């Protein structure tokens, strides 16, 4: 029996599914200003599970109610400083319109072998898989040299506060490799697009909607800018074509707000 098959013999698939259901049933959408709308409860489940297994997980809060969880499994097959990272985040995106779902948005219900609920794939399934894989290796006697490090950050869907904090704290220093347990149709991904997030603000001068010539419409300026952004996207796609692994380059507007205050009650005024 190889070390790999020995570890597989210890894989607790029913326990993994049960834990995943509990994790999915624990909403972890981050909503600024909404009490309890963060990753804390989901991170607590991860922390408690690792503690039950005899690990010594670390709890590092990077913002109020937003904790990272880090844990190490040290091998018993010789001395080595090599570290393999397994990474998966606890936050999920908003479920959107609940009436558009065929099942409750955080039900964790299993129908015909498929689990339903926001975050099942992205990426609580990956978190559960990496935890229970590491546990199986532990139960097999940790037959490797070096360290398996579990990184479970917050805020992957936002500004990456969690993983940035982990890197700043040195948790990825000297790692020999990392497996990011994102759902990728069961394919091994060896490349990743970069990203740049921009916040663009156009300023105008408020005026009554019946006398627009007395003001400057900030919204009209933004519309013209967005038209140029879409043209730039088309130009970039023509210039660079389709990457064999990453596809096309995209420039994607996601949020528009006018006026900046967010108060849209003054529908008869130009936004400034």
N, C-alpha and C positions, 0 to 999 in steps of 0.2 A: 504494500500500500504506500503510495506517495504521500508527501506532506499535504498536497492539495486535496487528495481524496480523504485523507484523515480529517482535515478541517471540514470538508463537506458533510462528513458523517455527523458532525456536531451542529450543523445548521438547523436552527429551530424555525422552520418555515411557518407553522401555525402561530408561534409567538410573534414572529415578525409581522404577520398579517394583522394580528390583534393589536400590536403596538401601532402599526400604521393607521388602523381605523381610529384609535384613540387620538393620534396626532392630527388626523384630518378633521376629527370632530372638535378640535381645539382651534378656533379661528385665530389666525396670526396675520391678518391684514393690518398694516400700519396706517392709521388715520390720525394725522396731527390734530391735537386738541380734543380728541375723544378719549376719555378715561378708559384704560384697559384695552384699547385698540392697538396692540403691539405684539411683539414676539415673546413676551415674558413667560406666559403659560406654556407655550410650546417648548421653549428652552428648558423650562423646569422639568417637563416630562423626560427630555433627553438626559438632563443632569441626574434625575432620580434613577433612571434606568441604569446608567453607567455606575452610579453609586451602589445599586443593588448587586451589580456584577463584581464588585470589589475594586473597581477602578477609582482613581482619584481625580475626578473632573474639576477643572477650574472654571470659575464663573467671573467673567469680566464684563461689567456693564459699560457700554460705550456711550450711552445716552439713557435718560430716565426710562426704565421699563424695557430696555433693549440690550439684553445680555448675550454675549458670545459664550459658547461652551467649548472648552479645549480639553482633550484627554490623550494620554499616551499609553501604548502597549509596548513593553520592552521585550525583545526576543531573547530566547534562551539558548541559541545555537552559536554562541561565540560573541566576541566583542566587536562592535562596529559602531561608528558614529553616523552611519547612513540612516536617513529618515524618509519614509514614504508617507505622504499626506493623503488622507481621504477627506474630501470637503463636500459639505452640503448645507444650504441655508434654511432657516426656519420661516422666513417671511413668505407670504404668497400675495398674488395680485388680487384685486377686488373681484368678487364673483359677478358683478354687474347686476342685470335685471334677474331677480330670482325666479320670475315667472317663465323665463326662457330655458330654465333647467328642467330636465326630465325627472330629477330627484332633488331633494333638499340640498342646498348649496354646500353644506358641511356635514352631510349625512354619514359618509363612510360606508354607505350601503353597497353590498356586493350582489350583483345580478349577472348571471351567466358568466361568471369568472371575471367580471370587470367591476372595479371599485369606483364609486362616484363621490365627488366632493371636490371643492376648490383646493388645489394644492396636492392632490393625490399624485399627479405626475411631476409637477413643478413646484417644489421637488421633495415632498415629504416621502414619496416612495424611495427616492435615492437615499435620503437620510436614514430611513429604516433599513434599507439594504446594506449600507456601509456599516451601520452599528452592529447588525447581526452577523455580518461577515467577519468583522473584527472579533466579535464574541466567539464565533466558531473557531477562529484561529487561536484565541486564548484557551479555549477548552481542549484544543488539540495539543496544547503544551507550548504554544508560541514557538514553533520550530523554525525560527529564522534569526538572523543576526541583524541588530539595528533596532529601529523604533517605527511603529505605525502610529501616526499622529492623526487624531480626529479633530477637524476644525468644523465647527457648526456656528457660522456667523449669522448676524441679523442683516437686514437692509440690502440684500442683493438686488431687490427690485427697485431700489431707489438710488441713493448716492454712494452705495458701497461702504457705508460707515463701518460695518462689521469687519470685512476683510481688510480694509485699510488699517484698522486698529490692530488686527492680528499681525499684519506685515510690520507695522511700526513697533510692535512689541517683540519682534524677532521670532515669531512662531513658525515662520517659513524659512528662516536662515539655514543655509546648508542642505536643504532638502534635496534628495537624489531624484525625486519625482513626485508628481501629484496626480491623483485621479479625482476629477471633478464629476460628481455623480449626477449630473444633469440628465434629463430624459432626451435622448438623441436618436430615437427609433432603434435603439440597441446597436448603434454604430459607434465605433471608436473614433473620436474626433481629434485630429492632430493639428488643427489650425483654428484660429478664432479671429473674428473681426474686431478691430478696435472701435472705440466710440468716443464721441465728443458731444457733450451736452451744453447747449447755449441757451441763455435767456435773453431775448431781444425785447427792447422797450421802445415804442414810438411815442413821442410827445406831441400834443396839439394844444389848442386853445379852445376852451369851452364856449359854446354859443347855442342859442335856441335853434331847434331844428328847422324852424321856419325862416331863419336868417343865417344859413350856413356860411354865407360870404363874410360874416363877422367873426368867424372862428377858423380854426384849423382842425380838421377831422383826423385824429390820431388813428382811428380804425382804417380809414381809407389808405393812409400811408402804410399800415401793416399789411393790408391786402395786396398792395403793389409789391411790397417786399416778399411776401409769400409766393407770389407769382414768379418772381425772380429765383426764389429758392427752388421751386419745382423745375424751372428751366435749367438751373445749375445741376440738379439731380440728373436730368435727361442728358446734359452735356457730359457729365462724369461717366454715365453708363455707356455712352457712345465711345468715350475716350478709352475706357478701361475694359469694356466688355464684361463677360461673365467668368468669374474665377472658378476653376474646376472644383474647388472645395467650398468656397464661401459665397458663390453666387454673385449677384450684382451689388454695387455700392448704393446705399440709400441715404437720403436726407429726409427725415420724417418729422413734420410738425405734429405735436401731440396735444398741446394745451394752448388755447387762445382765451384771453380775458380782456374785456373792455366794459367799463373803465378799470383802471388798475385796482381800485378799491374793491371791485367785485360787486358793487351795488348797481344792479341793472334796473332799478326802479324808475330812473329818470329817462324814460324812453323818448322824450321830446328834446333831448339835448345832445349835442356832439360830445363824444368822449374826449377827455383831455389827457 
